[in-house]
Amino acid sequence: MMLQTSILAVFGLAAMAVDGHMLLSLPKPFPSQNSAGNGPLKDDFSNFPCKSTGPSTFEGGVATPMALGSTQPLKFMGGATHGGGSCQISVTYDAAPTKSSVWKVIHSIEGGCPFEGEGNFSDDSKAETPGTYTFPVPKNLPTGKAVLAWSWINLVGNREFYMNCAPVEFTSAASKRNDDSELLSQNATQLMERDTSAYDALPDMFIANIIPGCRVPEGMGFLKFPNPGSSVETRGKGKSTPPVGDACGTGAAAPAAGSGSGSSASPVASASPVASPPAQGTIPGGVFVTTAPKAPAQPSVVPAIPSPVASSAPPAAPSAAPVSSPSTPGGSSGTLTGACTTEGMWNCIGGTSFQRCASGAWSVVQQVAAGTKCTVGTTEAMIMEAAAVKPKRAIRFSHLHARRHFTTSQ
């Protein structure tokens, strides 16, 4: 009888290990997050981020609208709460994030997340986890569609790394729209750079237990993040512990490629695919956050212009021709795919959509903001203008960013 009871207990624990972990339930995650199971990410980094199996991981679902400066609810589902732990809420603007995407932390919870209690809350994987959690949305983020991630490192049991992702859309609050309209009329570039700088200054998502050289020790208390950011709350009780390992880093914003030691790096490095899990704080830029230094590109980085076909006409002056990156046209007219060499280059497609050379490859195609259109072609500075009936006002986008959605004043 004792043997039978022991066997049943073992099978019960095994069932909980498979079915009783945790899921993000609000903001509502991508459908793939539920179908992929509620366990942790694989410890070999293979399904980072978001239990990814490819671009289809980020299909479906409805983006949760979030006004800048608002406070948003955070809810979880599942019973294997592992005594809580430490969580972070992070954001990327990549439509289909990859291992190379940049995730910026907007809120950290040290201890007591996603549960303030000992052990496991329940053996029901569908149970709503008790507790009230919220997170603030920064006031100066670029508006538009983004992917929000909840990451969790548990307190009790094997230290693992959980991550669920949800589609969101950041919108301007009424007061911010008024401020932006006034600033836009004076200097559109300044408006974009302000919000971009605020995002870039946020700390990187902390990653441990699934990359070499960074782990959270067991039995030492809840995790204290190396850099939780300015929005942080401590809900844990008792002792806490920092992570262990040379790859844990500080969680500071990742440096641009080639900016580490003051020496110039080869531009080819940014085009190389990710071959192994990156060290903490060194993940390269995503679709729109390029890995090139913010200083103007040096002439040596621009690819040499091919020799023109023999002609009696004199060659055009280099300054008069638009700079373009040699790439392969994609399936849609004007769409570029594959590697690119001029970091930060823009490609406007049909006046209604655009993409950018970022991290050595052309990004996915994005739609321009409603009421605007771009000048067709490949240029170093994408030019937007209002498509409304009112007199057109040219808006020159900076070489740094194009994630802002401008609202035409009524």
N, C-alpha and C positions, 0 to 999 in steps of 0.2 A: 504494500500500500504506500509506504514511504517512497519507494522507487517510482511508482506511478505518479505520485504527487510532485516529485522532483522533475519528472519528465514534462508534466503539464506546465510547471512553472517555467522551465526552460523555453518551451514552445510559446508560452505567453509573452515572455520577454522578447523572443525573436519576432513575434507578430508586432509588438509595439515598436521594435527597432525599424520594421519595414513600413508600418502604416501609421505610426503615432507621432511623427515629427510635427513640424510647424509650417504654416503657410501664411503669407500676407493675405488679408481679406479686404482691407481698405487702406489706401486707394485700391480699386479693383485691378488685379493683375492681368497680364496677358493670359489667354486661355491655356497656352502651353505650360504655364507655371503649375497649374493643377494637374494636367495630364501627365506631366513629367514626374509626378510624385512629390511628396513633401519632405524628402530627405535632404541631407547636406550636399554641397558640391563635391565632386570627386577629388580625392586628395592629390591627383596628378595634374590638376589645373585644366584638364581636357574639356570640361563643359562650362568653364568660366567665359563670359559672365552669364548669369541668369539661367543656369542649366541649359545653355545654348546647344542646339544641334544644327545651327545655321540660321540664315535670314528668316526662315519660316517661324522661328521661335517668337518673333516680334510681329507676327501677323494677327489680325483680328483684335477684338477688344475695342472699347470706346475710351478715348482719352478723358480723364477727369480734369475739368477746368479748375485752375487754382489762381486766384488773384494774388499779385505780388503784395507782400506785406500782410497776408492773411494767416490764420492759424488753421491747420488741417488736422482732421482726426486720423488716428492710426490704430487699426484693429488686426487681430490675428485669429487663426483657426488651428486647432490641434491640441492634443493633451500632453505630448511628451515635451514638456517645457524645460526639462533639465535644470531646474533650479534658477531659471532666468539666465542672465548673462549680460553682455553689452551689445548694443545695436547702433547702427548708423543709417541715416537717410542721405542718399547721394543722388546726383543728377548728371546725365550726359545728354548732349543734343544730337548724338548720332541716332539716326532712325532705326538702324539695325546694329546695335553695338557688337564689337568684336573684342578680342583680347587686347587690341591696340587702343581701344577707346579710353578717353579720360573721364573719370568719375570724380565729381567735386562734392564734398560733404557739406550739407546745409544744416544738419542737426545730429548730435551724438547723445546717446543715453548710456551712462556707465553704471552697470549693475541693475538688477530688477527688470530686465527687458528680455523677452516679452512677457514675463511673469514675475510677480513679487511673492515668492513663496518657495518652500523647500521641495526638492524632488520634482516629480511629474504631477501635473494638475489632474489628468484623466487618461484613460486608455482609449478614449473616443477621438479618432482623428478628425472628426467633423465638428467637434465641440468648439463653441466660441470661447476663446481665452478671456478670462476676467481681467479687469483692470482698465484704466483710462489713460490713453496715451495720445499726445498731440505733437505736432512739430510746426515751427514757423517757416513761412516762405520768405526769403530775403526780399527786400524792397527793390533792389537794383540788379535783378537778373535779366538777361535777354528774354524777351517774350517769345512765344511760339511753342511748337510741339517739342517734347522732350521725353526721355525715359527716366523714370524714378526707380531707385533700387533701395530695398531694405536688406541690410546685411546683419548677420547675428553670429556671435561667437559665444557658445553656451558655457555655463558655469560648471555643471556636474556631468561626469562621464568623459568619454573621449572628446578632446577639444576638436571641434569641427568648424566648418565655415558654411553658413547658410546664406542664400541670396535669392530673393524673389524680385521681379521687376514689373512695373506697371506703366502704361502709357498715360501721359499727362499733358496738359497745355497750359502754359503760364500766360496770364492775361494781365494787363495793366489795371491797377486800381484807378478810380475816378480822379483822385488828387494827383496821382502820378501822370495820368494822361494830360492833365492841364499843364503840369510842369514840363512834360516832354514836348508838348505843342509849342510852348514858348521857346524852349531850347532849340527845337527843330527849326524854327523860323530863323534862328541866329546861326546855328552851326550843327548840321546833321552828323558830321563826323565826330564831333565832341560828344554828342548823345550816345552814339554807338560805342565809342571807346570807353565811356564811363561805365556802361553796363557790362561790357566785355571785361574790363579790368576788375570789376567787382566779382565776377564769376571766376576769373583766373586766379584771384587772390585766395580763394577758398582752399582748404586743405584737401589733399587727395584721399580717396577712400582707403581705409586701412585693410590690408589683406594679410591673413596669416593661416597657417596650418595646411595650405594647399600649394604653397610655393617653397622652394628650398631656402633654408636659412632664416626662417621666421616662424616661430611657434609661440603659442600661449601655454605656459606650464600648467599642469593639472594640480588641483589641490592647494593652490596658492591664493585663491580668492578671485573676485571678478576682475575683468580686464580694465586697465586704465589706458586709454588710447594715447599714443605718443603725441598726436596733435588732434584733439577733438574739435577744434574750431572755436569760434566765439559763442556759438549756440550749443550749449552743453548742459545736461542735467545729470545729477548723481542720485540714483535710486537704490544703489546697492548698499548693503549693510555688512559690516565686518571688514575683513582685510581685502586689499586689492593687490593686483600684480601688473607690472609692465610686461610687454612681450619680450621674448628672448631670441637673439639672432642678429647677425650683421645685416641681413636683408630687410629688417623691420623698418629701418629708416625713421624719419620724423613725421611723415605724413604731409610734409610741405609740398607746395606746388611743384610739379615736375619741371626740371629745367629744360630749356630748348636743346635740341640736339646740337652738340658742338660747343655748348656754353659752359661745360663743366670746369675745365682747367685753364681756360683763357686761350687755348690753342684752337685753331680752326679745324673742324672735322669735315671729312669728305661728304658731299651731298648725297653720295650713293647710299650712305648708311640709313637714311630715312626711308629709302625705298625697299629695304630688305624686309621680308616677312618675319613674323615672330616665330622663332624656332624653338624657344623654350620659355618657361614662365619668367616674366620680368621681375627684377628686384623691386621691392616696395619704393614708391616715389620716383620710379624711372620709366613708368609706362608712357610711351610716346603719344602724340596728339591724335585726336579722332578725326571725324569728317571735316569739321570746320576749324578746329584748333590745330594749326599747323606746327610742325616741329622746327621750322626755320627760325633763326634769331629774329627778334623784332626790329633790329637795325635794317636799313635798306640793303637789299641783296647786292653783293659785289659783282662787277661785270664778269669775273671769272666763273661765277656760278651759272650764268646764263649760257645755254648750249650754243655752240657755234652755228651761224646761219649757213645753210648749205649753199654751195656754189650755184649760181643761176644758170639756166640753160643758155647756150650761146645765142646772142641776139644783137642786132645792130643798135637797139635802144640802150642808153646808159643805164646801169643798175640804179635801183631806187636807194635813196639815202636810208641807212639803218634807222635813224630817228623817226622817219615818216611811216615806217611799217609797224603794225601792231605786233607785239611780242607774243609768240604762241609756243606751246609745248608739243613736241611730237608725240602723238597718241593715236590709238586705233579708234575709228568711229564705231559707235555701238549700234544697237538695233534701231534706235530712233534717230531721225535726221538731226544732226548737230550734236548728238550725245557722244562724249568721249569716254573710253574705257582703258583700263590697263595703267601702266606706269606713266608718270609725268616727272619732269625734271625741274620746272620752275615753280618752286614752292609758293603758294598763295595766289597762283594764276586763277582767273575767273573764266567761265565759259557760259555765256547766255544762249539759251536755246529757244528760238522762236519768239523771244520777247516775254515768254510766260513762265519759264523755269530756268534754273541755273545749277551749276556744280562748281567744285573748286578743287584745285590740286593741293592735296593735304596729305602729309606723311608719305609722300612719294607716289601717290596713286590718286586717280580721279574719284571724287566722292559720288555718292548716289545723287540722283537728280532731285532737286527740291523746287517747289512752286514759289513764285514770288508772292509778296504780300498782296492782298486784295486791293484793287485800285491803283496798282503800280505796274510798270513794265520795264524790262531791261533792254539795253542796246545789244542786238545780236552780234555774237562774235567772241573771240578769245582775247582778253586784255588783262593787263596788270591791275587795273582799277575798274570795277564794274560800275556802270552808270545807270541809275534808276531815274525814272521820271513818272509823275502822276499820270494815270490813265483816265482821270475824271474829266468832266466837261469844262471844269474851271481852267483858267490859264495854267499851263504846265510849268512846273518848277523843277529844275534838274536837281537831283540829289546824288552826289558822288560818294560812293561807299569807300571807306578806308581800306587799306591793304590788309587790315588786321582781321576783320570779322564781317559777317552778314547774317546774323541770326535775329536782328531786330525786326519786328513787324511794325511798320509805320502806319499810323491811322490818319487818314485825310481829314482835316478839320472841317466841321460842318458849317 
